[in-house]
Amino acid sequence: MITPRAAARAARLPAGELPAYLYDLAALDEHAREIRAALPERVELYYAAKANPAPELLRTLAPHVTGYEVSSGGELAHVRAAVPGLPLAFGGPGKTEEELRAALRLGVERFHVESEHELRLLAALAAEQPGDAPADLLLRVNLPVGEGELGGAALAMGGRPGPFGLDPRRAEACLPLLRGGRLRLRGVHAHLASGLDATALLAVAGRVTGWARAFADRHGLALSEVNAGGGMAVDYARPHARFDWTAYGKGMADLAAAHPGLTLRIEPGRALTAHCGWYVTEVLDLKHSHGEAFAVLRGGTHHLRTPAAKAHDQPFTVLPVDTWERPWPRPAALDEPVTLSGQLCTPKDTLARRVPVAELRVGDRVAFAMAGAYAWNISHHDFLMHPAPSFHYLS
Ligand SMILES: *Cc1c(COP(=O)(O)O)cnc(C)c1O
């Protein structure tokens, strides 16, 4: 659950540097290499930067990815500066005029267009730009998915009414907007859910590709790309488990073979980076309240909001610290379930609930795993004005 490199650093960190985020960049490099190797050549791998946009992670991924998916003007500028020269796909709902102008100026490789209005806006702005290079785009479609297909998804963003992408019945209405302008339709994008296993995601990729092919054939369009999105599951209840990239790669190879000439693309976020990060802190207080043990940690969900946002127990490892210099007995939980909470004055500041531990004492360190994605960057850092954690990138 914690790599030896990260565990050694977590134990050595001076107390003044806790809480700390540790990232094992060597483990990330290895993980990304394995994922790339499991995918067929015709599948391009993009990293969804919103999962964790730390420049150190973006750069570690660079040798293994074709490009990055960015979902705001902020991410666009940040990723361009961190890994210059690598292709960017600009997606996300509610793109502003300023963001679209910046993306046209920077020359992003792909626009993922979310609506007819956005397509009109992009066409108008592209027409104002000097030069004659077309803006390449994919239409993001919110495709209906089969009954139960997204059943296991932790976070469904499509296949039902929602703000993401185009209703497929409106895709046709977009075609006249593409004529004669400075826009070039390359294909279709769909990101329908996060938290799916390989079988479910292959079904989704097959459905998206089939829909794109039929749409292109119906209208005599040249279809060259399908982006099947991200959403490869990470399982917080099974921190040792990994998404089955081998099975997924085999399925994608079959899909590629059935559609010669088509470039397939995926854009995972969490499945690339979740496992390479840990949030390390220490037990400040430990008490029993109405028969249950509570450990209060330095830090909390203002640094690691993931367990509060997803209502799960963040998996953790206890790193015992044996020195105790106070003249009074050391508060401890022994062989019992403990609830791990933070320093915020709210019951929502809980990182793990009633998890059995052999021993947990004031002063012991705790390393929360799977904190490499949607962790620090989704947290409400300023609530209660506690200090920020320190950050350590291990290579
Ligand atoms: C968030 C997002 C992703 C990445 O999702 P993960 O669950 O982190 O793999 C990919 N594409 C789009 C459009 C997204 O919004």
The ligand as a MOL file (V3000), in Angstrom:
LIG
                    3D

  0  0  0     0  0            999 V3000
M  V30 BEGIN CTAB
M  V30 COUNTS 15 15 0 0 0
M  V30 BEGIN ATOM
M  V30 1 C -12.4010 13.9330 -15.4830 0
M  V30 2 C -12.3370 13.5750 -16.9120 0
M  V30 3 C -11.4720 12.5630 -17.3450 0
M  V30 4 C -10.6630 11.7200 -16.3990 0
M  V30 5 O -11.4840 10.9620 -15.5690 0
M  V30 6 P -10.8340 9.8550 -14.6030 0
M  V30 7 O -11.9880 9.2810 -13.8940 0
M  V30 8 O -9.8970 10.5920 -13.7020 0
M  V30 9 O -10.1140 8.8800 -15.4580 0
M  V30 10 C -11.3870 12.3340 -18.6950 0
M  V30 11 N -12.1350 13.0450 -19.5800 0
M  V30 12 C -12.9780 14.0090 -19.1910 0
M  V30 13 C -13.7610 14.7500 -20.2020 0
M  V30 14 C -13.1190 14.3020 -17.8460 0
M  V30 15 O -13.9860 15.2380 -17.4590 0
M  V30 END ATOM
M  V30 BEGIN BOND
M  V30 1 1 1 2
M  V30 2 1 2 3
M  V30 3 2 2 14
M  V30 4 1 3 4
M  V30 5 2 3 10
M  V30 6 1 4 5
M  V30 7 1 5 6
M  V30 8 2 6 7
M  V30 9 1 6 8
M  V30 10 1 6 9
M  V30 11 1 10 11
M  V30 12 2 11 12
M  V30 13 1 12 13
M  V30 14 1 12 14
M  V30 15 1 14 15
M  V30 END BOND
M  V30 END CTAB
M  END
